[in-house]
Amino acid sequence: MREKFSFLPQASGETTLWAVVVTGSPLPLIVGCLALVNLWAFALMGFDKRRAKIRGARRIRERTLFLSALLGGSPGALLGMWCFRHKTKHWYFVVGIPLILLVQAALAAWLWF
């Protein structure tokens, strides 16, 4: 017999997906979103590096790269900078991305404790 999953709460005593999502911990959702944002920031760095090698190609704006880091993707952006050796000669990236990471880590520690 298959379990029924519903997105709306039911009056019966069945455990529904809605009940698990509403009453469960938000930690898996937060970790999943942060993983996606970090993957996106890493991919943006790689894509922009590839486009930088093509003469006349449209590039990703620097503010977009910073925005992806500000939205929680600073570890992915920093890893992308190191792996692709991209934006490492720009002082505002070399200082800014690690600074964003430190601020986000301090904020996470403050929220955790």
N, CA, C and O atoms as a DFTB+ gen file, in Angstrom:
452 C
 N C O
     1  1       0.836      -1.175       0.000
     2  2       0.000       0.000       0.000
     3  2       0.885       1.244       0.000
     4  3       1.807       1.342       0.809
     5  1       0.621       2.183      -0.885
     6  2       1.421       3.390      -0.988
     7  2       0.905       4.452      -0.032
     8  3      -0.298       4.585       0.195
     9  1       1.856       5.208       0.524
    10  2       1.456       6.320       1.377
    11  2       1.003       7.475       0.507
    12  3       1.535       7.714      -0.577
    13  1       0.012       8.179       1.010
    14  2      -0.468       9.337       0.278
    15  2       0.212      10.579       0.841
    16  3       0.228      10.784       2.055
    17  1       0.767      11.397      -0.027
    18  2       1.339      12.669       0.380
    19  2       0.464      13.776      -0.183
    20  3       0.156      13.804      -1.374
    21  1       0.083      14.658       0.671
    22  2      -0.751      15.773       0.266
    23  2      -0.068      17.067       0.665
    24  3       0.676      17.109       1.645
    25  1      -0.317      18.100      -0.077
    26  2       0.267      19.389       0.248
    27  2      -0.642      20.221       1.138
    28  3      -0.258      21.310       1.566
    29  1      -1.821      19.735       1.419
    30  2      -2.729      20.450       2.304
    31  2      -2.940      19.644       3.573
    32  3      -2.960      18.414       3.532
    33  1      -3.099      20.330       4.708
    34  2      -3.323      19.582       5.944
    35  2      -4.640      18.814       5.900
    36  3      -5.630      19.274       5.332
    37  1      -4.625      17.641       6.512
    38  2      -5.824      16.815       6.540
    39  2      -6.253      16.640       7.988
    40  3      -5.443      16.750       8.908
    41  1      -7.539      16.367       8.176
    42  2      -8.081      16.225       9.516
    43  2      -7.716      14.877      10.131
    44  3      -7.733      14.743      11.354
    45  1      -7.392      13.890       9.326
    46  2      -7.088      12.565       9.867
    47  2      -5.708      12.576      10.516
    48  3      -5.003      13.584      10.460
    49  1      -5.330      11.487      11.117
    50  2      -4.067      11.393      11.824
    51  2      -2.886      11.048      10.935
    52  3      -1.809      10.741      11.447
    53  1      -3.053      11.089       9.624
    54  2      -1.967      10.746       8.712
    55  2      -0.886      11.821       8.734
    56  3      -1.171      13.008       8.895
    57  1       0.335      11.393       8.571
    58  2       1.428      12.341       8.433
    59  2       1.529      12.735       6.968
    60  3       1.734      11.887       6.100
    61  1       1.387      14.003       6.707
    62  2       1.445      14.480       5.339
    63  2       2.748      15.223       5.108
    64  3       3.439      15.611       6.050
    65  1       3.066      15.411       3.848
    66  2       4.254      16.165       3.492
    67  2       4.144      17.593       4.007
    68  3       5.136      18.178       4.442
    69  1       2.945      18.151       3.958
    70  2       2.717      19.503       4.462
    71  2       3.061      19.590       5.943
    72  3       3.690      20.556       6.375
    73  1       2.663      18.606       6.716
    74  2       2.941      18.618       8.152
    75  2       4.431      18.502       8.429
    76  3       4.941      19.118       9.365
    77  1       5.130      17.719       7.624
    78  2       6.571      17.583       7.801
    79  2       7.270      18.888       7.462
    80  3       8.190      19.305       8.165
    81  1       6.839      19.529       6.395
    82  2       7.468      20.781       5.974
    83  2       7.191      21.890       6.979
    84  3       8.095      22.655       7.318
    85  1       5.952      21.988       7.462
    86  2       5.591      23.080       8.358
    87  2       6.186      22.883       9.745
    88  3       6.688      23.841      10.331
    89  1       6.145      21.684      10.280
    90  2       6.597      21.467      11.648
    91  2       8.046      21.038      11.742
    92  3       8.615      21.018      12.833
    93  1       8.649      20.695      10.624
    94  2      10.029      20.235      10.648
    95  2      11.008      21.384      10.764
    96  3      10.622      22.553      10.764
    97  1      12.257      21.041      10.860
    98  2      13.317      22.032      10.967
    99  2      13.554      22.700       9.615
   100  3      13.524      22.027       8.585
   101  1      13.787      24.006       9.602
   102  2      14.071      24.683       8.331
   103  2      15.524      24.493       7.871
   104  3      15.901      24.957       6.794
   105  1      16.330      23.818       8.680
   106  2      17.749      23.667       8.377
   107  2      18.013      22.977       7.041
   108  3      18.867      23.457       6.296
   109  1      17.335      21.880       6.689
   110  2      17.596      21.269       5.375
   111  2      17.269      22.206       4.210
   112  3      17.973      22.212       3.200
   113  1      16.220      22.982       4.349
   114  2      15.858      23.929       3.300
   115  2      16.909      25.025       3.171
   116  3      17.274      25.405       2.058
   117  1      17.396      25.531       4.291
   118  2      18.424      26.577       4.279
   119  2      19.716      26.039       3.680
   120  3      20.344      26.706       2.857
   121  1      20.113      24.841       4.086
   122  2      21.344      24.241       3.560
   123  2      21.211      23.986       2.058
   124  3      22.158      24.208       1.305
   125  1      20.056      23.526       1.628
   126  2      19.833      23.286       0.202
   127  2      19.901      24.570      -0.610
   128  3      20.503      24.598      -1.683
   129  1      19.288      25.630      -0.106
   130  2      19.328      26.922      -0.813
   131  2      20.751      27.462      -0.871
   132  3      21.185      27.964      -1.908
   133  1      21.475      27.362       0.237
   134  2      22.856      27.837       0.249
   135  2      23.742      27.023      -0.699
   136  3      24.638      27.573      -1.339
   137  1      23.493      25.729      -0.784
   138  2      24.264      24.891      -1.712
   139  2      24.005      25.315      -3.152
   140  3      24.937      25.384      -3.954
   141  1      22.751      25.601      -3.487
   142  2      22.429      26.039      -4.847
   143  2      23.043      27.398      -5.163
   144  3      23.563      27.603      -6.260
   145  1      22.988      28.330      -4.209
   146  2      23.556      29.660      -4.436
   147  2      25.070      29.562      -4.598
   148  3      25.642      30.247      -5.446
   149  1      25.729      28.719      -3.797
   150  2      27.176      28.552      -3.920
   151  2      27.560      27.898      -5.241
   152  3      28.549      28.284      -5.864
   153  1      26.795      26.926      -5.658
   154  2      27.038      26.301      -6.957
   155  2      26.854      27.316      -8.082
   156  3      27.628      27.335      -9.039
   157  1      25.832      28.154      -7.964
   158  2      25.572      29.186      -8.952
   159  2      26.723      30.201      -8.996
   160  3      27.171      30.572     -10.081
   161  1      27.205      30.649      -7.836
   162  2      28.303      31.621      -7.787
   163  2      29.579      31.018      -8.383
   164  3      30.305      31.696      -9.111
   165  1      29.849      29.761      -8.079
   166  2      31.009      29.072      -8.637
   167  2      30.906      28.986     -10.160
   168  3      31.872      29.249     -10.875
   169  1      29.719      28.615     -10.641
   170  2      29.502      28.490     -12.082
   171  2      29.609      29.847     -12.780
   172  3      30.128      29.932     -13.893
   173  1      29.126      30.899     -12.138
   174  2      29.237      32.234     -12.726
   175  2      30.695      32.638     -12.903
   176  3      31.062      33.214     -13.927
   177  1      31.526      32.338     -11.908
   178  2      32.949      32.658     -12.020
   179  2      33.584      31.882     -13.187
   180  3      34.357      32.450     -13.957
   181  1      33.270      30.631     -13.314
   182  2      33.813      29.823     -14.401
   183  2      33.325      30.280     -15.766
   184  3      34.097      30.339     -16.724
   185  1      32.042      30.602     -15.848
   186  2      31.479      31.061     -17.110
   187  2      32.090      32.396     -17.517
   188  3      32.417      32.603     -18.686
   189  1      32.245      33.312     -16.541
   190  2      32.816      34.610     -16.847
   191  2      34.284      34.489     -17.251
   192  3      34.749      35.227     -18.120
   193  1      35.008      33.577     -16.639
   194  2      36.398      33.358     -17.018
   195  2      36.494      32.861     -18.457
   196  3      37.352      33.306     -19.220
   197  1      35.613      31.943     -18.819
   198  2      35.609      31.430     -20.188
   199  2      35.279      32.543     -21.173
   200  3      35.888      32.639     -22.239
   201  1      34.307      33.387     -20.811
   202  2      33.933      34.502     -21.690
   203  2      35.033      35.553     -21.769
   204  3      35.142      36.257     -22.773
   205  1      35.855      35.671     -20.717
   206  2      36.942      36.654     -20.709
   207  2      38.007      36.299     -21.738
   208  3      38.700      37.181     -22.243
   209  1      38.138      35.032     -22.048
   210  2      39.147      34.601     -23.017
   211  2      38.711      34.828     -24.455
   212  3      39.538      34.797     -25.366
   213  1      37.416      35.056     -24.669
   214  2      36.883      35.276     -26.011
   215  2      36.813      36.780     -26.265
   216  3      36.161      37.516     -25.525
   217  1      37.473      37.211     -27.290
   218  2      37.527      38.644     -27.594
   219  2      36.140      39.144     -28.024
   220  3      35.521      38.590     -28.932
   221  1      35.675      40.188     -27.362
   222  2      34.398      40.808     -27.711
   223  2      33.176      40.094     -27.167
   224  3      32.055      40.485     -27.489
   225  1      33.348      39.067     -26.360
   226  2      32.206      38.318     -25.830
   227  2      31.542      39.105     -24.701
   228  3      32.200      39.858     -23.983
   229  1      30.250      38.922     -24.557
   230  2      29.527      39.578     -23.470
   231  2      29.905      38.900     -22.160
   232  3      29.960      37.675     -22.060
   233  1      30.165      39.743     -21.154
   234  2      30.628      39.250     -19.860
   235  2      29.539      39.404     -18.817
   236  3      28.538      40.089     -19.032
   237  1      29.751      38.759     -17.691
   238  2      28.865      38.914     -16.545
   239  2      29.314      40.150     -15.783
   240  3      30.510      40.347     -15.567
   241  1      28.375      40.975     -15.380
   242  2      28.709      42.191     -14.662
   243  2      29.332      41.852     -13.315
   244  3      28.990      40.851     -12.686
   245  1      30.254      42.711     -12.888
   246  2      30.905      42.492     -11.606
   247  2      29.918      42.597     -10.459
   248  3      30.056      41.894      -9.458
   249  1      28.929      43.460     -10.587
   250  2      27.934      43.570      -9.517
   251  2      27.095      42.298      -9.410
   252  3      26.610      41.967      -8.328
   253  1      26.919      41.583     -10.525
   254  2      26.211      40.303     -10.474
   255  2      27.043      39.271      -9.713
   256  3      26.507      38.481      -8.937
   257  1      28.347      39.285      -9.940
   258  2      29.226      38.366      -9.208
   259  2      29.206      38.685      -7.715
   260  3      29.155      37.778      -6.884
   261  1      29.248      39.978      -7.374
   262  2      29.176      40.366      -5.967
   263  2      27.812      40.043      -5.365
   264  3      27.730      39.627      -4.210
   265  1      26.752      40.228      -6.128
   266  2      25.414      39.929      -5.627
   267  2      25.264      38.441      -5.326
   268  3      24.642      38.067      -4.332
   269  1      25.824      37.604      -6.171
   270  2      25.752      36.159      -5.903
   271  2      26.506      35.820      -4.617
   272  3      26.102      34.920      -3.880
   273  1      27.589      36.531      -4.348
   274  2      28.321      36.319      -3.099
   275  2      27.526      36.847      -1.913
   276  3      27.492      36.211      -0.860
   277  1      26.886      38.005      -2.071
   278  2      26.101      38.584      -0.978
   279  2      24.883      37.746      -0.625
   280  3      24.441      37.754       0.524
   281  1      24.338      37.029      -1.584
   282  2      23.154      36.204      -1.331
   283  2      23.496      34.872      -0.668
   284  3      22.630      34.008      -0.526
   285  1      24.741      34.705      -0.266
   286  2      25.135      33.493       0.441
   287  2      26.113      32.636      -0.335
   288  3      26.519      31.577       0.144
   289  1      26.495      33.067      -1.506
   290  2      27.389      32.274      -2.332
   291  2      28.845      32.675      -2.233
   292  3      29.622      32.406      -3.149
   293  1      29.226      33.310      -1.146
   294  2      30.618      33.762      -1.023
   295  2      31.625      32.611      -0.995
   296  3      32.701      32.762      -1.573
   297  1      31.341      31.466      -0.357
   298  2      32.306      30.366      -0.463
   299  2      32.461      29.854      -1.898
   300  3      33.571      29.546      -2.331
   301  1      31.363      29.765      -2.623
   302  2      31.425      29.325      -4.007
   303  2      32.146      30.326      -4.895
   304  3      32.904      29.940      -5.784
   305  1      31.910      31.622      -4.652
   306  2      32.594      32.650      -5.439
   307  2      34.086      32.647      -5.146
   308  3      34.900      32.782      -6.058
   309  1      34.446      32.492      -3.880
   310  2      35.858      32.460      -3.508
   311  2      36.546      31.226      -4.093
   312  3      37.668      31.310      -4.592
   313  1      35.875      30.098      -4.027
   314  2      36.427      28.876      -4.619
   315  2      36.549      29.022      -6.137
   316  3      37.515      28.544      -6.732
   317  1      35.573      29.681      -6.760
   318  2      35.643      29.927      -8.194
   319  2      36.786      30.856      -8.566
   320  3      37.429      30.681      -9.601
   321  1      37.036      31.846      -7.713
   322  2      38.167      32.746      -7.960
   323  2      39.475      31.966      -7.926
   324  3      40.348      32.181      -8.767
   325  1      39.614      31.066      -6.965
   326  2      40.849      30.292      -6.834
   327  2      40.988      29.251      -7.941
   328  3      42.054      29.123      -8.544
   329  1      39.922      28.514      -8.208
   330  2      39.998      27.426      -9.190
   331  2      40.218      27.946     -10.611
   332  3      41.022      27.393     -11.361
   333  1      39.508      29.000     -10.974
   334  2      39.588      29.511     -12.335
   335  2      40.612      30.643     -12.479
   336  3      40.840      31.147     -13.578
   337  1      41.219      31.032     -11.365
   338  2      42.144      32.176     -11.341
   339  2      41.504      33.378     -12.008
   340  3      42.066      33.992     -12.914
   341  1      40.317      33.688     -11.533
   342  2      39.515      34.747     -12.131
   343  2      39.299      35.868     -11.127
   344  3      38.979      35.614      -9.966
   345  1      39.473      37.096     -11.569
   346  2      39.285      38.311     -10.773
   347  2      40.270      38.397      -9.619
   348  3      39.995      39.064      -8.621
   349  1      41.400      37.740      -9.737
   350  2      42.386      37.755      -8.654
   351  2      43.321      38.954      -8.734
   352  3      44.105      39.179      -7.812
   353  1      43.258      39.725      -9.807
   354  2      44.076      40.929      -9.908
   355  2      43.294      42.183      -9.547
   356  3      43.851      43.281      -9.517
   357  1      42.014      42.020      -9.275
   358  2      41.177      43.145      -8.875
   359  2      41.121      43.186      -7.357
   360  3      40.628      42.251      -6.727
   361  1      41.630      44.274      -6.761
   362  2      41.727      44.333      -5.302
   363  2      40.361      44.250      -4.637
   364  3      40.236      43.692      -3.547
   365  1      39.337      44.800      -5.283
   366  2      38.010      44.781      -4.662
   367  2      37.414      43.385      -4.624
   368  3      36.557      43.118      -3.783
   369  1      37.832      42.492      -5.498
   370  2      37.408      41.093      -5.406
   371  2      38.276      40.341      -4.400
   372  3      37.769      39.541      -3.613
   373  1      39.567      40.595      -4.427
   374  2      40.490      39.892      -3.524
   375  2      40.174      40.230      -2.068
   376  3      40.314      39.379      -1.189
   377  1      39.749      41.464      -1.812
   378  2      39.406      41.883      -0.448
   379  2      37.914      41.681      -0.178
   380  3      37.528      41.245       0.906
   381  1      37.085      41.998      -1.166
   382  2      35.636      42.014      -0.958
   383  2      35.001      40.660      -0.729
   384  3      34.202      40.506       0.195
   385  1      35.331      39.687      -1.535
   386  2      34.701      38.370      -1.413
   387  2      35.056      37.701      -0.076
   388  3      34.158      37.186       0.590
   389  1      36.337      37.689       0.344
   390  2      36.618      37.123       1.668
   391  2      35.983      37.924       2.813
   392  3      35.600      37.351       3.833
   393  1      35.873      39.242       2.643
   394  2      35.227      40.058       3.662
   395  2      33.748      39.715       3.773
   396  3      33.212      39.628       4.878
   397  1      33.091      39.521       2.646
   398  2      31.688      39.099       2.656
   399  2      31.553      37.749       3.349
   400  3      30.623      37.538       4.127
   401  1      32.478      36.836       3.069
   402  2      32.463      35.515       3.703
   403  2      32.620      35.628       5.222
   404  3      31.919      34.948       5.971
   405  1      33.531      36.477       5.672
   406  2      33.722      36.660       7.113
   407  2      32.486      37.247       7.785
   408  3      32.097      36.807       8.867
   409  1      31.879      38.224       7.157
   410  2      30.669      38.832       7.718
   411  2      29.537      37.811       7.773
   412  3      28.808      37.742       8.762
   413  1      29.390      37.018       6.713
   414  2      28.337      36.001       6.712
   415  2      28.594      34.917       7.750
   416  3      27.655      34.426       8.375
   417  1      29.861      34.537       7.942
   418  2      30.187      33.533       8.962
   419  2      29.913      34.090      10.355
   420  3      29.410      33.374      11.221
   421  1      30.242      35.366      10.578
   422  2      29.961      35.980      11.875
   423  2      28.459      36.077      12.119
   424  3      27.992      35.843      13.234
   425  1      27.715      36.417      11.094
   426  2      26.257      36.490      11.220
   427  2      25.654      35.110      11.486
   428  3      24.741      34.979      12.302
   429  1      26.155      34.095      10.809
   430  2      25.675      32.731      11.040
   431  2      25.986      32.269      12.446
   432  3      25.151      31.634      13.091
   433  1      27.193      32.583      12.937
   434  2      27.551      32.209      14.305
   435  2      26.686      32.941      15.321
   436  3      26.280      32.366      16.331
   437  1      26.404      34.218      15.047
   438  2      25.568      34.982      15.960
   439  2      24.146      34.427      15.989
   440  3      23.538      34.335      17.056
   441  1      23.608      34.054      14.817
   442  2      22.267      33.478      14.772
   443  2      22.213      32.092      15.403
   444  3      21.213      31.725      16.021
   445  1      23.293      31.318      15.246
   446  2      23.308      29.965      15.797
   447  2      23.341      29.975      17.319
   448  3      22.636      29.214      17.981
   449  1      24.190      30.871      17.863
   450  2      24.332      30.921      19.316
   451  2      23.487      32.035      19.861
   452  3      23.460      32.253      21.072
